[in-house]
Each structure stands twice: as structure tokens, then as C-alpha cells.
Amino acid sequence: MSQVTLPRPAIRAVAGLAASPVTFGKNAGMETFQPEPPSGRVYAARRIVRSTDVVPSGRLRLDALARYLQLAAEDDLADSGLTEPVLWLVRRCELRINALPVMGERLMLATFCSGTGPRWAERTTTLSGPDGRPFAQARAVWAAVSRADGRPVALSAEFLAVYAESAGGRVASVRLSHPRPGGTRPEGNGAAAGSRPTAWPLRAVDFDTAGHVNNSVHWAAVEEELATGDWVPSVAEMEYHRAIVPGCAPERVTERRDGETVLWLVADGRTLASARLSR
């Protein structure tokens, strides 16, 4: 078993903000979190919630959390020693949120491969406080593509030698399940209330080395929605349908119903990404 163990520092109180995490939701208790594998590679990383990562009230933003997840994944790959000419593009990500930390808190992230497919792999990452209590857990499916031409590539023997043991033979799926805008309605009770498309302007800093909008930026659209009602979901799913490239002019469409909100980023009649938020 290859595991990196780091010391767990104490929570640091910040003037003007509560030192305890902000608890949300009623559906995503810790009992729904996947435990670490009994064997295989588990990589641990540390983060501090900075002032640039929070909303005005001090709680961690979801786009910042997505960035933490991406950094942990990149650090894990670098630490593993794999040097394959492969890019990893996220296909979907599910967050289960028990609580969110506030500015100044010190965090532990434990990440491991929790499933594989022919050309993709699932990564599970748990965000915990210094006392070990989990705040949130993410399960993300990443597709492997060639750096040379962007075409999907099969998982290599070298990759499986490092990560297959923790997956334990579990097969990950890349199937997308969100409804389309104006199409099949999400399950649930109550009437749906839709919004007119609103422009979602892109910035030069939104693009990464793959030449498209970084996956963490999509969660900023979720934060725009959450700001309208001052709430945080217990479960948040993001599905990435198409890359958002320079020159694209996305619009945001939102549908709200009791206990659930679905939003889409669309352009030229095509869905670019979708998010499903459950209270």
C-alpha cells in the first residue's frame, strides 16, 4: 500500500469569522461517504482556506473546492512518478457536502482511484478537518486523452500498476444523466420555475493549457445561482458535455423546483455543461 501521511494541524480561528465549519443540507450525511480502500494508493494533501477562496460570509466557494480537488489530483500524479503523454479531462463530478470550512481553516485531502474503465478512471477525494471529520467528498470521472492529438487513449499498464489496486476492480461509468434544457424535467415535487438565458462571459484567465475553460470555472456559475438564495446544496453534480473554447459565448439557463435546481451552460443550441443541485 502506497500512502502519504501528513500531520493534522489544528484549526486556526480568524478574526471576524467562526472557527467552526458551516453545516448545510440534510441529505448528504457522512454515512454516504465512500471509505478509503483497504489497500492500494491513497495520496494525502493539505490546504488552507484563503481569503481568495471564500464568499463574503467566509465559507469555502465550490469553484475553489473544485480547484483544491484538481490540485490534489495533479500532485498525486506527479508524486506517483508517471510521465505519460496524457491529459486528463473531467467528464463529471459529484460533490456530497456535509459541511463547508471557513476562511483560515486547515484541511486534509485524501484522494484515491475508486474505479476504472477502458479509457477513463474515477477519483474519489475526501475533504476533512484537522480532527478527521469529513466535510465533503467528491467522485469525479476523468477521461484520458493524448497530448498529441486529443484523442481518447486506453489506460496504460503503468497507470494500472499504480492505481488499479485501490479501485478494487470497480468499473466506473462515463454516462451522463442530467436532463436537457426545456426537456425532461428532474424528478421531484413542485412546479418548476425556469429562467431566461443570461450571458455568462468568459475571461482570459478562465482558459488552461488544454485550450479550453478549466473545469473549476464551471462551478463559478453554480456560485452565481447559490448567491441568489443564500444556500448550499447537500449534493451537487456537474457534467461536462463539450469543451468551452475561445470565441464561445455561453449563456446560463436555470430551472428551479422544490428541493432541486438544475442549471445549464449553453451556446448555439448545444449544452456545454450542466449542474444539478439538491438540498
JOMO-V454038 format. One record per run of one state. SS is the DSSP state (2 for helix, 1 for strand, 0 for the rest). FROM is the first residue (numbers start at 1). TO is the last residue. If there is no record, write none. Layout:
BEGIN
ss={SS;SS}
from={FROM;FROM}
to={TO;TO}
END
This chain:
BEGIN
ss={0;1;0;1;0;1;0;1;0;2;0;1;0;2;1;0;1;0;2;0;1;0;1;0;1;0;1;0;1;0;1;0;1;0;2;0;1;0;1;0;1;0;2;1;0;1;0;2;0;1;0;1;0;1;0;1;0;1;0}
from={1;3;4;14;15;17;18;22;24;30;33;42;49;51;54;55;59;61;62;81;86;98;99;101;102;103;106;117;120;129;134;147;152;153;157;168;171;172;193;195;198;200;204;207;208;212;214;218;228;235;241;245;246;251;258;260;268;270;279}
to={2;3;13;14;16;17;21;23;29;32;41;48;50;53;54;58;60;61;80;85;97;98;100;101;102;105;116;119;128;133;146;151;152;156;167;170;171;192;194;197;199;203;206;207;211;213;217;227;234;240;244;245;250;257;259;267;269;278;279}
END
